[in-house]
């Protein structure tokens, strides 16, 4: 990656359910509505995505994972947060995010 992005695009409102965008923000966007947004952002160099397991209780990372699987690894940056209170060892399988080693890291 030649140029570091100066803007991160958030995925907090992605997903549905308890902590999803439909409940928190009142939006009802799903994969069909988000895909063109993701594609247009990436096409225009907006490739830094902010996410967390608690965004939509995993929905945002699941959606983002599906979109980024079609990208070259060096073309996309993901900033995520780890929330040990809701995490378990199935989280990596559910979201497609590799969290190996995170479970043993000390919390500072």
C-alpha positions as CSV (number, residue, x, y, z in Angstrom):
1,X,0.0,0.0,0.0
2,X,1.6,3.2,-1.1
3,X,-0.5,5.8,0.6
4,X,-2.0,5.5,4.1
5,X,-5.6,6.6,4.3
6,X,-6.6,9.6,6.4
7,X,-10.3,8.5,6.7
8,X,-11.7,5.4,8.3
9,X,-15.2,4.2,7.3
10,X,-17.2,2.9,10.2
11,X,-19.3,-0.2,10.2
12,X,-21.1,0.4,13.5
13,X,-24.5,0.7,11.8
14,X,-24.1,-2.5,9.8
15,X,-26.2,-5.5,10.7
16,X,-29.5,-6.0,12.5
17,X,-30.6,-7.1,15.9
18,X,-29.8,-6.1,19.4
19,X,-26.9,-3.8,18.6
20,X,-27.4,-3.5,14.9
21,X,-28.1,-0.4,12.8
22,X,-31.8,-1.1,12.7
23,X,-32.1,-0.9,16.5
24,X,-29.4,1.7,17.3
25,X,-29.8,4.0,14.3
26,X,-33.1,3.1,12.8
27,X,-31.7,2.1,9.5
28,X,-32.5,-1.1,7.7
29,X,-29.6,-1.6,5.4
30,X,-28.4,-5.0,4.6
31,X,-25.8,-6.7,2.3
32,X,-27.6,-5.6,-0.9
33,X,-27.5,-1.9,0.2
34,X,-24.0,-2.0,1.7
35,X,-22.2,-3.8,-1.1
36,X,-22.4,-0.8,-3.6
37,X,-21.2,1.5,-0.8
38,X,-18.2,-0.8,0.0
39,X,-17.4,-1.1,-3.7
40,X,-17.6,2.6,-4.4
41,X,-15.5,3.4,-1.3
42,X,-12.8,1.0,-2.3
43,X,-12.8,2.2,-5.9
44,X,-12.1,5.7,-4.6
45,X,-9.3,4.8,-2.3
46,X,-11.3,4.7,0.9
47,X,-9.9,1.4,2.1
48,X,-9.6,1.7,5.9
49,X,-12.6,0.1,7.6
50,X,-13.4,0.4,11.4
51,X,-15.2,-2.5,12.9
52,X,-15.8,-4.4,16.1
53,X,-17.4,-7.7,17.2
54,X,-20.0,-5.7,19.2
55,X,-21.2,-3.8,16.1
56,X,-24.4,-5.7,15.3
57,X,-23.1,-8.4,17.7
58,X,-20.8,-9.7,14.9
59,X,-23.0,-8.8,11.9
60,X,-20.8,-5.9,10.8
61,X,-17.6,-8.1,10.8
62,X,-19.4,-10.9,9.0
63,X,-20.6,-8.6,6.3
64,X,-17.2,-6.8,6.0
65,X,-15.5,-10.2,5.9
66,X,-17.6,-11.3,3.0
67,X,-16.9,-8.1,1.1
68,X,-13.1,-8.1,1.7
69,X,-12.6,-11.7,0.7
70,X,-12.7,-10.5,-2.9
71,X,-10.0,-7.9,-2.3
72,X,-6.2,-8.4,-2.3
73,X,-5.0,-8.3,1.3
74,X,-2.7,-5.4,0.7
75,X,-5.6,-3.3,-0.7
76,X,-7.7,-3.2,2.5
77,X,-7.1,-2.2,6.1
78,X,-9.3,-3.2,8.9
79,X,-9.3,-1.7,12.4
80,X,-11.2,-3.8,14.9
81,X,-11.7,-4.0,18.6
82,X,-11.7,-7.0,20.9
83,X,-14.4,-7.2,23.6
84,X,-13.5,-10.1,25.9
85,X,-16.8,-9.8,27.8
86,X,-18.7,-11.2,24.7
87,X,-16.0,-13.2,23.0
88,X,-15.6,-16.9,23.0
89,X,-13.6,-19.3,20.9
90,X,-16.3,-19.5,18.2
91,X,-16.1,-15.8,17.3
92,X,-13.3,-16.3,14.8
93,X,-15.3,-19.0,13.0
94,X,-18.4,-16.9,12.9
95,X,-16.8,-13.7,11.6
96,X,-14.1,-15.2,9.5
97,X,-11.5,-13.1,11.4
98,X,-8.4,-14.9,12.6
99,X,-8.2,-14.2,16.4
100,X,-5.7,-17.0,17.3
101,X,-3.6,-15.9,20.2
102,X,-5.9,-13.1,21.3
103,X,-7.4,-15.2,24.0
104,X,-4.2,-15.4,26.0
105,X,-3.1,-11.8,25.7
106,X,-3.1,-9.8,28.9
107,X,-5.6,-7.0,29.2
108,X,-3.8,-3.7,30.0
